[in-house]
């Protein structure tokens, strides 16, 4: 696999994360503590930077989900791999996701969280492949729309590689 080509520079990522934090802080101002739920593994860097820039009280939780795959295709089935440690009943929840591709995983997660009776559920995604959507899902706070390419960096990976890059890059997967 070749080295990643820069799609979104480190400066642009940091600028947009700051803008998102300002929007979220404005929208949640006066609402008390919010619970940020990061979807692992990819959202951890985005969550850390976003959380540090928020001007509202927050709690941080993690969940992990997995899409069943059949070779290189997704069956559409999603399963919970790691659940929350605490109840979100009555809390304002902001789901922090690294990438929204087909929309199936985020849709599943939102529906699951709503059964737990939070005060509200909103979503924040770093990147979205709008042309790949199979399930419509609302994204309240969006970093960037990107083309249908394999992206790495800033938490995103290819075979667990390139997560720590400070920018979002494009790679050509082997055999593609």
TIRO-2110 file (N, C-alpha, C; in Angstrom, 1 decimal):
// TIRO-2110
0.8, -1.2, 0.0, N, 1, A
0.0, 0.0, 0.0, CA, 1, A
0.9, 1.2, 0.0, C, 1, A
0.5, 2.2, -0.8, N, 2, A
1.3, 3.4, -0.9, CA, 2, A
1.0, 4.3, 0.3, C, 2, A
1.8, 5.4, 0.5, N, 3, A
1.6, 6.4, 1.5, CA, 3, A
0.3, 7.1, 1.2, C, 3, A
-0.4, 7.6, 2.3, N, 4, A
-1.6, 8.3, 2.1, CA, 4, A
-1.4, 9.7, 1.4, C, 4, A
-2.3, 10.0, 0.5, N, 5, A
-2.3, 11.4, -0.1, CA, 5, A
-3.2, 12.2, 0.7, C, 5, A
-2.8, 13.4, 1.0, N, 6, A
-3.6, 14.3, 1.9, CA, 6, A
-4.9, 14.7, 1.2, C, 6, A
-6.0, 14.5, 1.9, N, 7, A
-7.3, 14.9, 1.4, CA, 7, A
-7.8, 16.1, 2.2, C, 7, A
-7.6, 16.1, 3.5, N, 8, A
-8.0, 17.2, 4.3, CA, 8, A
-6.8, 17.5, 5.2, C, 8, A
-6.2, 18.7, 5.1, N, 9, A
-5.0, 19.0, 5.9, CA, 9, A
-5.2, 19.0, 7.4, C, 9, A
-4.1, 18.9, 8.1, N, 10, A
-4.2, 19.0, 9.6, CA, 10, A
-4.8, 20.3, 10.0, C, 10, A
-4.4, 21.4, 9.4, N, 11, A
-4.9, 22.8, 9.7, CA, 11, A
-6.4, 22.8, 9.4, C, 11, A
-6.9, 22.3, 8.3, N, 12, A
-8.3, 22.3, 8.0, CA, 12, A
-9.1, 21.4, 9.0, C, 12, A
-8.5, 20.3, 9.4, N, 13, A
-9.2, 19.4, 10.4, CA, 13, A
-9.3, 20.2, 11.7, C, 13, A
-8.2, 20.8, 12.2, N, 14, A
-8.3, 21.5, 13.5, CA, 14, A
-9.2, 22.7, 13.4, C, 14, A
-9.2, 23.4, 12.3, N, 15, A
-10.1, 24.5, 12.2, CA, 15, A
-11.6, 24.1, 12.3, C, 15, A
-11.9, 23.0, 11.6, N, 16, A
-13.3, 22.5, 11.6, CA, 16, A
-13.7, 22.0, 12.9, C, 16, A
-12.8, 21.3, 13.6, N, 17, A
-13.1, 20.7, 14.9, CA, 17, A
-13.4, 21.9, 15.9, C, 17, A
-12.6, 23.0, 15.8, N, 18, A
-12.9, 24.2, 16.6, CA, 18, A
-14.3, 24.8, 16.3, C, 18, A
-14.6, 24.8, 15.0, N, 19, A
-15.9, 25.4, 14.6, CA, 19, A
-17.1, 24.5, 15.1, C, 19, A
-16.9, 23.2, 15.0, N, 20, A
-17.9, 22.2, 15.5, CA, 20, A
-18.1, 22.4, 17.1, C, 20, A
-17.0, 22.5, 17.8, N, 21, A
-17.0, 22.7, 19.2, CA, 21, A
-17.8, 23.9, 19.6, C, 21, A
-17.5, 25.0, 18.8, N, 22, A
-18.2, 26.3, 19.1, CA, 22, A
-19.7, 26.1, 18.8, C, 22, A
-20.1, 25.5, 17.7, N, 23, A
-21.5, 25.2, 17.4, CA, 23, A
-22.2, 24.4, 18.5, C, 23, A
-21.6, 23.3, 18.9, N, 24, A
-22.1, 22.4, 19.9, CA, 24, A
-22.2, 23.2, 21.3, C, 24, A
-21.2, 23.9, 21.6, N, 25, A
-21.2, 24.7, 22.9, CA, 25, A
-22.4, 25.7, 22.9, C, 25, A
-22.6, 26.3, 21.8, N, 26, A
-23.7, 27.3, 21.7, CA, 26, A
-25.0, 26.6, 21.8, C, 26, A
-25.2, 25.5, 21.1, N, 27, A
-26.5, 24.8, 21.1, CA, 27, A
-26.8, 24.2, 22.4, C, 27, A
-25.8, 23.7, 23.2, N, 28, A
-26.0, 23.1, 24.5, CA, 28, A
-25.9, 24.0, 25.7, C, 28, A
-25.5, 25.3, 25.4, N, 29, A
-25.3, 26.2, 26.5, CA, 29, A
-26.6, 26.3, 27.4, C, 29, A
-26.4, 26.2, 28.7, N, 30, A
-27.5, 26.3, 29.6, CA, 30, A
-28.3, 25.0, 29.8, C, 30, A
-27.9, 23.9, 29.1, N, 31, A
-28.7, 22.6, 29.2, CA, 31, A
-28.1, 21.7, 30.2, C, 31, A
-27.0, 22.1, 30.9, N, 32, A
-26.4, 21.2, 31.8, CA, 32, A
-25.4, 20.3, 31.1, C, 32, A
-25.0, 19.2, 31.8, N, 33, A
-24.0, 18.3, 31.3, CA, 33, A
-24.5, 17.5, 30.1, C, 33, A
-23.7, 17.4, 29.1, N, 34, A
-24.0, 16.5, 28.0, CA, 34, A
-23.1, 15.2, 28.1, C, 34, A
-23.6, 14.1, 27.5, N, 35, A
-22.8, 12.9, 27.5, CA, 35, A
-22.4, 12.7, 26.0, C, 35, A
-21.1, 12.7, 25.8, N, 36, A
-20.5, 12.4, 24.5, CA, 36, A
-20.2, 10.9, 24.5, C, 36, A
-20.8, 10.3, 23.4, N, 37, A
-20.6, 8.8, 23.2, CA, 37, A
-19.8, 8.7, 22.0, C, 37, A
-18.5, 8.2, 22.1, N, 38, A
-17.6, 8.0, 21.0, CA, 38, A
-17.8, 6.5, 20.5, C, 38, A
-17.8, 6.4, 19.2, N, 39, A
-17.8, 5.0, 18.7, CA, 39, A
-16.4, 4.6, 18.4, C, 39, A
-16.0, 3.6, 19.1, N, 40, A
-14.6, 3.1, 18.9, CA, 40, A
-14.4, 2.2, 17.7, C, 40, A
-13.3, 2.1, 17.2, N, 41, A
-12.0, 2.8, 17.6, CA, 41, A
-11.8, 4.1, 17.0, C, 41, A
-12.4, 4.3, 15.8, N, 42, A
-12.1, 5.5, 15.0, CA, 42, A
-12.3, 6.8, 15.5, C, 42, A
-13.3, 7.0, 16.4, N, 43, A
-13.6, 8.4, 16.9, CA, 43, A
-12.8, 8.9, 18.0, C, 43, A
-11.9, 8.1, 18.6, N, 44, A
-11.2, 8.5, 19.8, CA, 44, A
-10.4, 9.8, 19.6, C, 44, A
-9.7, 10.0, 18.6, N, 45, A
-8.9, 11.2, 18.4, CA, 45, A
-9.8, 12.4, 18.2, C, 45, A
-10.8, 12.3, 17.3, N, 46, A
-11.8, 13.3, 17.1, CA, 46, A
-12.5, 13.7, 18.4, C, 46, A
-12.9, 12.7, 19.2, N, 47, A
-13.5, 13.0, 20.5, CA, 47, A
-12.6, 13.8, 21.4, C, 47, A
-11.4, 13.4, 21.5, N, 48, A
-10.4, 14.0, 22.4, CA, 48, A
-10.3, 15.5, 22.1, C, 48, A
-10.1, 15.8, 20.8, N, 49, A
-9.9, 17.2, 20.4, CA, 49, A
-11.2, 18.0, 20.5, C, 49, A
-12.3, 17.4, 20.1, N, 50, A
-13.6, 18.1, 20.2, CA, 50, A
-13.9, 18.4, 21.7, C, 50, A
-13.8, 17.4, 22.6, N, 51, A
-14.1, 17.5, 24.0, CA, 51, A
-13.3, 18.6, 24.6, C, 51, A
-12.0, 18.7, 24.3, N, 52, A
-11.1, 19.7, 24.9, CA, 52, A
-11.6, 21.1, 24.5, C, 52, A
-12.2, 21.3, 23.4, N, 53, A
-12.6, 22.6, 22.9, CA, 53, A
-14.1, 23.0, 23.3, C, 53, A
-14.8, 22.1, 23.9, N, 54, A
-16.2, 22.4, 24.3, CA, 54, A
-16.2, 23.3, 25.5, C, 54, A
-17.1, 24.2, 25.5, N, 55, A
-17.3, 25.2, 26.6, CA, 55, A
-18.5, 24.8, 27.5, C, 55, A
-19.0, 23.6, 27.4, N, 56, A
-20.1, 23.1, 28.2, CA, 56, A
-19.6, 21.9, 29.0, C, 56, A
-20.3, 21.6, 30.2, N, 57, A
-19.9, 20.4, 31.0, CA, 57, A
-20.2, 19.2, 30.2, C, 57, A
-19.3, 18.2, 30.3, N, 58, A
-19.5, 17.0, 29.5, CA, 58, A
-19.0, 15.8, 30.3, C, 58, A
-19.6, 14.6, 29.9, N, 59, A
-19.2, 13.3, 30.4, CA, 59, A
-18.8, 12.5, 29.1, C, 59, A
-17.9, 11.6, 29.2, N, 60, A
-17.4, 10.9, 28.1, CA, 60, A
-17.7, 9.4, 28.3, C, 60, A
-18.3, 8.8, 27.3, N, 61, A
-18.6, 7.3, 27.3, CA, 61, A
-18.1, 6.8, 25.9, C, 61, A
-17.9, 5.5, 25.9, N, 62, A
-17.5, 4.8, 24.7, CA, 62, A
-18.4, 3.6, 24.4, C, 62, A
-18.6, 3.3, 23.1, N, 63, A
-19.3, 2.1, 22.6, CA, 63, A
-18.5, 1.6, 21.5, C, 63, A
-18.7, 0.3, 21.2, N, 64, A
-18.1, -0.3, 20.0, CA, 64, A
-19.1, -1.1, 19.3, C, 64, A
-19.2, -1.0, 18.0, N, 65, A
-20.1, -1.7, 17.2, CA, 65, A
-19.4, -2.4, 16.1, C, 65, A
-20.0, -3.4, 15.5, N, 66, A
-19.4, -4.1, 14.4, CA, 66, A
-20.4, -4.4, 13.4, C, 66, A
-20.0, -4.2, 12.1, N, 67, A
-20.9, -4.6, 11.0, CA, 67, A
-20.5, -6.0, 10.6, C, 67, A
-21.5, -6.9, 10.4, N, 68, A
-21.1, -8.2, 9.9, CA, 68, A
-20.8, -8.0, 8.4, C, 68, A
-19.7, -8.7, 8.0, N, 69, A
-19.2, -8.6, 6.6, CA, 69, A
-19.2, -10.0, 6.0, C, 69, A
-19.5, -10.0, 4.7, N, 70, A
-19.5, -11.3, 3.9, CA, 70, A
-18.5, -11.0, 2.8, C, 70, A
-17.2, -11.3, 3.1, N, 71, A
-16.1, -11.0, 2.2, CA, 71, A
-15.9, -9.5, 2.2, C, 71, A
-16.1, -8.8, 1.1, N, 72, A
-15.9, -7.4, 1.1, CA, 72, A
-17.2, -6.6, 1.1, C, 72, A
-18.3, -7.3, 1.3, N, 73, A
-19.6, -6.6, 1.3, CA, 73, A
-20.2, -6.6, 2.7, C, 73, A
-21.0, -5.6, 3.1, N, 74, A
-21.6, -5.5, 4.3, CA, 74, A
-23.0, -6.1, 4.2, C, 74, A
-23.4, -7.0, 5.1, N, 75, A
-24.7, -7.6, 5.1, CA, 75, A
-25.8, -6.6, 5.6, C, 75, A
-25.3, -5.5, 6.3, N, 76, A
-26.3, -4.6, 6.8, CA, 76, A
-26.6, -4.8, 8.3, C, 76, A
-26.2, -6.0, 8.8, N, 77, A
-26.4, -6.3, 10.2, CA, 77, A
-25.3, -5.7, 11.0, C, 77, A
-25.7, -5.1, 12.2, N, 78, A
-24.8, -4.4, 13.1, CA, 78, A
-25.0, -5.1, 14.4, C, 78, A
-23.9, -5.2, 15.1, N, 79, A
-24.0, -5.8, 16.5, CA, 79, A
-23.2, -4.9, 17.5, C, 79, A
-23.6, -4.9, 18.7, N, 80, A
-23.0, -4.2, 19.8, CA, 80, A
-21.9, -5.0, 20.3, C, 80, A
-20.7, -4.5, 20.4, N, 81, A
-19.5, -5.2, 20.9, CA, 81, A
-19.1, -4.7, 22.3, C, 81, A
-19.3, -3.4, 22.5, N, 82, A
-19.0, -2.9, 23.9, CA, 82, A
-20.1, -1.8, 24.2, C, 82, A
-20.7, -2.0, 25.3, N, 83, A
-21.8, -1.1, 25.7, CA, 83, A
-21.4, 0.0, 26.7, C, 83, A
-22.3, 0.9, 27.0, N, 84, A
-22.0, 2.0, 27.9, CA, 84, A
-21.8, 1.4, 29.3, C, 84, A
-21.1, 2.2, 30.1, N, 85, A
-20.9, 1.8, 31.5, CA, 85, A
-22.0, 2.3, 32.4, C, 85, A
-22.7, 3.5, 32.0, N, 86, A
-23.7, 4.1, 32.8, CA, 86, A
-24.9, 4.4, 32.0, C, 86, A
-26.0, 4.6, 32.8, N, 87, A
-27.3, 4.9, 32.1, CA, 87, A
-27.3, 6.3, 31.5, C, 87, A
-28.0, 6.4, 30.4, N, 88, A
-28.1, 7.7, 29.8, CA, 88, A
-29.6, 8.3, 29.9, C, 88, A
-30.4, 7.6, 30.7, N, 89, A
-31.7, 8.0, 30.9, CA, 89, A
-31.8, 9.5, 31.4, C, 89, A
-32.5, 10.3, 30.7, N, 90, A
-32.7, 11.7, 31.1, CA, 90, A
-31.5, 12.6, 30.7, C, 90, A
-30.5, 12.1, 30.1, N, 91, A
-29.3, 12.9, 29.7, CA, 91, A
-29.4, 13.3, 28.3, C, 91, A
-28.7, 14.4, 28.0, N, 92, A
-28.5, 14.9, 26.6, CA, 92, A
-27.3, 14.2, 26.0, C, 92, A
-27.5, 13.5, 25.0, N, 93, A
-26.5, 12.6, 24.4, CA, 93, A
-26.0, 13.2, 23.0, C, 93, A
-24.7, 13.2, 22.8, N, 94, A
-24.2, 13.5, 21.5, CA, 94, A
-23.3, 12.4, 21.1, C, 94, A
-23.7, 11.7, 20.0, N, 95, A
-22.9, 10.6, 19.5, CA, 95, A
-21.8, 11.2, 18.6, C, 95, A
-20.6, 10.8, 18.9, N, 96, A
-19.4, 11.3, 18.1, CA, 96, A
-18.9, 10.1, 17.3, C, 96, A
-19.0, 10.3, 16.0, N, 97, A
-18.6, 9.2, 15.0, CA, 97, A
-17.5, 9.7, 14.1, C, 97, A
-16.6, 8.8, 13.7, N, 98, A
-15.5, 9.2, 12.8, CA, 98, A
-16.0, 9.3, 11.4, C, 98, A
-16.8, 8.3, 10.9, N, 99, A
-17.2, 8.3, 9.5, CA, 99, A
-18.6, 7.7, 9.4, C, 99, A
-19.4, 8.3, 8.5, N, 100, A
-20.7, 7.8, 8.2, CA, 100, A
-20.6, 7.4, 6.7, C, 100, A
-20.7, 6.1, 6.5, N, 101, A
-20.6, 5.6, 5.1, CA, 101, A
-22.0, 5.2, 4.6, C, 101, A
-22.5, 4.0, 4.9, N, 102, A
-23.8, 3.6, 4.5, CA, 102, A
-24.9, 4.2, 5.3, C, 102, A
-24.5, 4.6, 6.6, N, 103, A
-25.5, 5.1, 7.5, CA, 103, A
-26.1, 4.0, 8.4, C, 103, A
-25.9, 2.8, 8.1, N, 104, A
-26.5, 1.7, 8.8, CA, 104, A
-26.0, 1.6, 10.3, C, 104, A
-24.7, 1.8, 10.6, N, 105, A
-24.2, 1.7, 11.9, CA, 105, A
-24.8, 2.8, 12.8, C, 105, A
-24.7, 4.1, 12.3, N, 106, A
-25.2, 5.2, 13.0, CA, 106, A
-26.7, 5.1, 13.3, C, 106, A
-27.4, 4.7, 12.3, N, 107, A
-28.9, 4.5, 12.4, CA, 107, A
-29.2, 3.5, 13.5, C, 107, A
-28.5, 2.3, 13.5, N, 108, A
-28.6, 1.3, 14.5, CA, 108, A
-28.4, 1.9, 15.9, C, 108, A
-27.3, 2.6, 16.0, N, 109, A
-26.9, 3.2, 17.3, CA, 109, A
-27.9, 4.2, 17.9, C, 109, A
-28.4, 5.1, 17.0, N, 110, A
-29.4, 6.0, 17.4, CA, 110, A
-30.6, 5.3, 17.9, C, 110, A
-31.1, 4.4, 17.2, N, 111, A
-32.3, 3.6, 17.6, CA, 111, A
-32.1, 2.9, 18.9, C, 111, A
-30.9, 2.3, 19.1, N, 112, A
-30.6, 1.6, 20.4, CA, 112, A
-30.6, 2.6, 21.5, C, 112, A
-29.9, 3.8, 21.3, N, 113, A
-29.8, 4.8, 22.4, CA, 113, A
-31.2, 5.3, 22.8, C, 113, A
-32.1, 5.6, 21.8, N, 114, A
-33.4, 6.1, 22.1, CA, 114, A
-34.2, 5.2, 22.9, C, 114, A
-34.0, 3.9, 22.9, N, 115, A
-34.7, 3.0, 23.8, CA, 115, A
-34.3, 3.2, 25.2, C, 115, A
-33.2, 3.8, 25.5, N, 116, A
-32.7, 4.0, 26.8, CA, 116, A
-33.2, 5.4, 27.4, C, 116, A
-34.1, 6.0, 26.7, N, 117, A
-34.8, 7.2, 27.2, CA, 117, A
-33.9, 8.4, 27.6, C, 117, A
-33.0, 8.8, 26.7, N, 118, A
-32.2, 10.0, 27.0, CA, 118, A
-33.1, 11.3, 26.8, C, 118, A
-32.7, 12.4, 27.3, N, 119, A
-33.5, 13.6, 27.1, CA, 119, A
-33.4, 14.0, 25.6, C, 119, A
-32.3, 13.8, 25.0, N, 120, A
-32.1, 14.1, 23.6, CA, 120, A
-30.9, 13.3, 23.0, C, 120, A
-31.0, 13.0, 21.7, N, 121, A
-29.9, 12.4, 21.0, CA, 121, A
-29.6, 13.2, 19.8, C, 121, A
-28.3, 13.6, 19.7, N, 122, A
-27.8, 14.3, 18.5, CA, 122, A
-26.6, 13.6, 18.0, C, 122, A
-26.2, 13.9, 16.8, N, 123, A
-25.0, 13.2, 16.2, CA, 123, A
-24.0, 14.2, 15.7, C, 123, A
-22.7, 13.8, 15.8, N, 124, A
-21.6, 14.6, 15.3, CA, 124, A
-20.7, 13.6, 14.5, C, 124, A
-20.4, 13.9, 13.3, N, 125, A
-19.5, 13.0, 12.5, CA, 125, A
-18.4, 13.8, 11.9, C, 125, A
-17.2, 13.3, 11.9, N, 126, A
-16.1, 13.9, 11.3, CA, 126, A
-16.2, 14.0, 9.8, C, 126, A
-16.5, 12.8, 9.2, N, 127, A
-16.6, 12.8, 7.7, CA, 127, A
-17.8, 11.9, 7.3, C, 127, A
-18.4, 12.3, 6.2, N, 128, A
-19.5, 11.5, 5.6, CA, 128, A
-19.3, 11.3, 4.1, C, 128, A
-19.5, 10.0, 3.7, N, 129, A
-19.5, 9.7, 2.3, CA, 129, A
-21.0, 9.7, 1.8, C, 129, A
-21.4, 10.9, 1.5, N, 130, A
-22.8, 11.1, 1.2, CA, 130, A
-23.3, 10.2, 0.0, C, 130, A
-22.5, 10.0, -0.9, N, 131, A
-22.9, 9.1, -2.1, CA, 131, A
-23.1, 7.7, -1.7, C, 131, A
-22.6, 7.2, -0.6, N, 132, A
-22.7, 5.8, -0.2, CA, 132, A
-23.9, 5.5, 0.7, C, 132, A
-24.7, 6.5, 1.1, N, 133, A
-25.8, 6.3, 2.0, CA, 133, A
-26.8, 5.3, 1.5, C, 133, A
-27.1, 4.3, 2.4, N, 134, A
-28.2, 3.4, 2.1, CA, 134, A
-29.3, 3.6, 3.0, C, 134, A
-29.0, 4.2, 4.2, N, 135, A
-30.0, 4.5, 5.2, CA, 135, A
-29.9, 6.0, 5.6, C, 135, A
-31.0, 6.7, 5.5, N, 136, A
-31.0, 8.1, 5.8, CA, 136, A
-30.8, 8.3, 7.3, C, 136, A
-29.8, 9.1, 7.7, N, 137, A
-29.6, 9.3, 9.2, CA, 137, A
-29.2, 10.8, 9.3, C, 137, A
-29.8, 11.5, 10.2, N, 138, A
-29.5, 12.9, 10.5, CA, 138, A
-28.2, 13.0, 11.1, C, 138, A
-27.4, 13.9, 10.6, N, 139, A
-26.1, 14.3, 11.2, CA, 139, A
-26.2, 15.8, 11.6, C, 139, A
-26.3, 16.0, 12.9, N, 140, A
-26.5, 17.4, 13.4, CA, 140, A
-25.3, 18.3, 13.3, C, 140, A
-24.1, 17.7, 13.4, N, 141, A
-22.8, 18.4, 13.3, CA, 141, A
-21.9, 17.6, 12.4, C, 141, A
-21.6, 18.2, 11.3, N, 142, A
-20.7, 17.4, 10.3, CA, 142, A
-19.4, 18.2, 10.0, C, 142, A
-18.4, 17.4, 10.1, N, 143, A
-17.1, 18.0, 9.7, CA, 143, A
-16.9, 18.2, 8.3, C, 143, A
-16.9, 17.1, 7.5, N, 144, A
-16.6, 17.2, 6.0, CA, 144, A
-17.4, 16.2, 5.3, C, 144, A
-17.9, 16.5, 4.1, N, 145, A
-18.4, 15.6, 3.1, CA, 145, A
-17.2, 15.2, 2.3, C, 145, A
-17.0, 13.9, 2.0, N, 146, A
-15.8, 13.4, 1.2, CA, 146, A
-16.3, 12.5, 0.1, C, 146, A
-15.5, 12.3, -0.9, N, 147, A
-15.8, 11.4, -2.0, CA, 147, A
-15.7, 9.9, -1.5, C, 147, A
-16.2, 9.0, -2.3, N, 148, A
-16.1, 7.6, -1.9, CA, 148, A
-14.7, 7.0, -2.2, C, 148, A
-13.8, 7.3, -1.2, N, 149, A
-12.5, 6.8, -1.3, CA, 149, A
-12.1, 6.3, 0.1, C, 149, A
-11.1, 5.5, 0.2, N, 150, A
-10.7, 4.9, 1.5, CA, 150, A
-9.8, 6.0, 2.2, C, 150, A
-10.3, 6.4, 3.4, N, 151, A
-9.6, 7.5, 4.1, CA, 151, A
-9.0, 6.9, 5.4, C, 151, A
-7.9, 7.5, 5.8, N, 152, A
-7.1, 7.2, 7.0, CA, 152, A
-6.7, 8.4, 7.7, C, 152, A
-6.3, 8.3, 8.9, N, 153, A
-5.7, 9.4, 9.7, CA, 153, A
-6.8, 10.0, 10.6, C, 153, A
-6.3, 10.7, 11.6, N, 154, A
-7.2, 11.3, 12.6, CA, 154, A
-8.2, 10.3, 13.2, C, 154, A
-7.7, 9.1, 13.4, N, 155, A
-8.5, 8.0, 14.0, CA, 155, A
-9.0, 7.0, 13.0, C, 155, A
-9.1, 7.3, 11.7, N, 156, A
-9.5, 6.4, 10.7, CA, 156, A
-8.3, 5.5, 10.3, C, 156, A
-8.6, 4.3, 9.9, N, 157, A
-7.5, 3.4, 9.6, CA, 157, A
-7.8, 2.5, 8.4, C, 157, A
-6.7, 1.9, 7.9, N, 158, A
-6.8, 0.8, 7.0, CA, 158, A
-6.0, -0.4, 7.6, C, 158, A
-6.7, -1.4, 8.0, N, 159, A
-6.1, -2.6, 8.6, CA, 159, A
-5.2, -2.1, 9.8, C, 159, A
-5.8, -1.3, 10.7, N, 160, A
-5.2, -0.7, 11.9, CA, 160, A
-4.0, 0.2, 11.6, C, 160, A
-3.8, 0.6, 10.4, N, 161, A
-2.6, 1.4, 10.1, CA, 161, A
-3.1, 2.9, 9.9, C, 161, A
-2.2, 3.8, 10.1, N, 162, A
-2.4, 5.3, 9.8, CA, 162, A
-3.4, 6.0, 10.7, C, 162, A
-3.9, 5.4, 11.8, N, 163, A
-4.8, 6.1, 12.7, CA, 163, A
-4.2, 7.4, 13.3, C, 163, A
-3.0, 7.4, 13.6, N, 164, A
-2.4, 8.6, 14.3, CA, 164, A
-2.0, 9.7, 13.4, C, 164, A
-2.2, 9.6, 12.1, N, 165, A
-1.9, 10.8, 11.2, CA, 165, A
-2.7, 12.0, 11.7, C, 165, A
-2.1, 13.2, 11.6, N, 166, A
-2.8, 14.4, 12.0, CA, 166, A
-3.7, 14.9, 11.0, C, 166, A
-3.7, 14.4, 9.8, N, 167, A
-4.6, 14.8, 8.7, CA, 167, A
-5.4, 13.6, 8.2, C, 167, A
-6.4, 13.9, 7.3, N, 168, A
-7.1, 12.8, 6.7, CA, 168, A
-6.6, 12.6, 5.3, C, 168, A
-6.1, 11.4, 5.1, N, 169, A
-5.5, 11.0, 3.8, CA, 169, A
-6.3, 9.9, 3.1, C, 169, A
-5.9, 9.7, 1.8, N, 170, A
-6.5, 8.7, 1.0, CA, 170, A
-5.5, 7.6, 0.7, C, 170, A
-5.9, 6.4, 0.8, N, 171, A
-5.0, 5.3, 0.4, CA, 171, A
-5.8, 4.4, -0.6, C, 171, A
-5.0, 3.7, -1.3, N, 172, A
-5.5, 2.7, -2.3, CA, 172, A
-5.3, 1.3, -1.6, C, 172, A
-6.4, 0.7, -1.1, N, 173, A
-6.3, -0.6, -0.5, CA, 173, A
-5.7, -1.6, -1.4, C, 173, A
-4.9, -2.5, -0.9, N, 174, A
-4.3, -3.6, -1.7, CA, 174, A
-5.3, -4.4, -2.3, C, 174, A
-5.1, -4.7, -3.6, N, 175, A
-6.0, -5.6, -4.4, CA, 175, A
-7.2, -4.8, -4.9, C, 175, A
-7.2, -3.5, -4.7, N, 176, A
-8.3, -2.7, -5.2, CA, 176, A
-8.1, -2.2, -6.7, C, 176, A
END
